[in-house]
């Protein structure tokens, strides 16, 4: 990458419907300790010095609720911009990217329902993206991974030594990630994560160690795990 002075924005995606949680309240708004899940996530990015602004993507109908119940009580000092989400996570990220001011040239994308992200992992992901153009967090697979056919018969067993379980944040040069999303739209390609779209362009994405506690909260069991971890480390805000 060049020696330019990078400016960094975060796109935090909180536009999911949370159907697997089985509650009327969306998972990003459920309480974790003394704050909603999404509030914990926002505070981590507020406290990360390398991030200069936050673009929060939520369902359009939640704008007023998010501002009044999530954002305003936190007293954030960084600029935070609400963006209306799309029908899929990929579409929501794209909308967040399009909302960015032209002054930002590094973007770090994070799931709003990963509230236990550590500040140093955000900063390191950004630093490596500045050097390589793209970086993600990932952890080694703890279980044996197999591929199967349509009849659920094992096709092959993958080597755990080369398997990584991807997490967010994922950070990229803005032009690279925007170009990847535009290309995916043209081809009607739906990726599993943002890094996959960059991979489709033949661009390298660097992997750095994630954190096993950086879980994505999608079920009631996940929420209980997060609560137990916060209680253990005394981090409930």
C-alpha positions, -999 to +999 in steps of 0.1 A: +000+000+000+010+036-003+024+059+024-008+080+024-024+092+056-052+067+061-085+077+075-106+049+090-143+044+093-163+015+108-194+000+092-213-019+119-240-040+106-270-044+129-298-049+104-305-085+110-340-098+120-327-122+146-352-150+138-331-177+154-333-159+188-370-167+190-380-135+207-399-104+197-369-082+204-342-082+177-310-098+190-289-067+186-312-049+211-314-076+238-298-068+271-262-081+278-253-071+313-264-035+318-265-026+281-280-038+249-258-061+228-253-034+201-243-008+227-214-030+238-202-032+202-205+006+197-185+013+228-156-009+216-154+011+184-158+043+203-128+034+224-106+022+195-084+052+187-078+043+150-115+045+141-126+080+134-163+076+125-190+049+128-217+041+102-243+020+119-266+000+095-300-009+110-335-017+097-350+016+084-379+014+108-355+012+138-337+045+131-356+065+158-354+037+183-317+032+178-310+069+182-331+073+214-325+040+231-290+029+220-269+058+207-279+088+228-276+072+262-240+062+254-228+098+249-204+088+221-179+114+210-172+101+175-195+109+146-221+082+142-243+079+111-274+058+108-278+039+075-309+020+064-301-017+059-310-040+030-327-074+026-294-093+032-263-087+052-243-082+020-267-055+008-266-038+042-228-037+041-229-023+006-253+005+017-230+012+046-200+015+022-219+038-001-228+061+028-191+067+037-177+101+031-151+102+003-124+112+029-123+076+043-099+052+026-099+023+051-131+007+063-135-019+091-167-040+089-181-056+120-212-075+130-232-056+155-239-088+174-203-095+182-202-074+214-171-090+230-146-077+203-114-065+219-101-031+210-066-043+202-080-068+177-098-039+159-067-018+158-045-047+146-070-056+118-069-021+106-031-019+107-027-050+087-053-039+061-033-007+057-003-028+047-020-056+027-053-041+015-074-066+034-074-083+067-097-105+087-098-121+122-100-159+123-095-187+148-083-223+141-109-250+138-112-270+170-133-298+153-126-320+124-142-305+092-156-327+065-173-320+032-204-340+023-224-347-009-262-342-014-268-375+004-248-364+035-220-389+027-185-377+035-166-366+004-133-355+021-118-346+054-101-313+055-068-307+073-075-287+104-040-271+102-052-250+071-088-243+083-097-210+100-131-199+113-136-164+101-148-136+124-153-099+121-140-072+121-128-074+085-108-044+073-101-033+037-089-005+015-121+013+007-117+011-031-110-026-029-140-036-008-164-012-027-152-027-060-157-062-047-193-054-037-201-037-070-187-067-089-207-091-067-239-071-075-233-072-112-228-110-111-256-116-085-230-133-064-239-138-027-208-144-005-205-158+030-186-127+041-170-096+028-136-112+024-150-137+000-161-109-023-125-096-023-112-131-029-134-133-060-115-104-074-082-123-070-071-100-042-052-113-012-067-111+023-044-114+053-056-135+083-046-126+119-056-143+151-091-137+163-105-143+198-126-174+208-148-151+229-155-129+199-187-148+194-216-139+171-248-138+192-276-156+172-292-179+198-302-177+235-273-200+242-249-175+227-263-147+249-258-169+280-222-175+270-215-138+265-231-130+299-210-156+316-178-143+300-186-107+309-193-118+345-160-137+346-139-108+335-158-082+354-166-063+322-203-057+325-208-020+319 
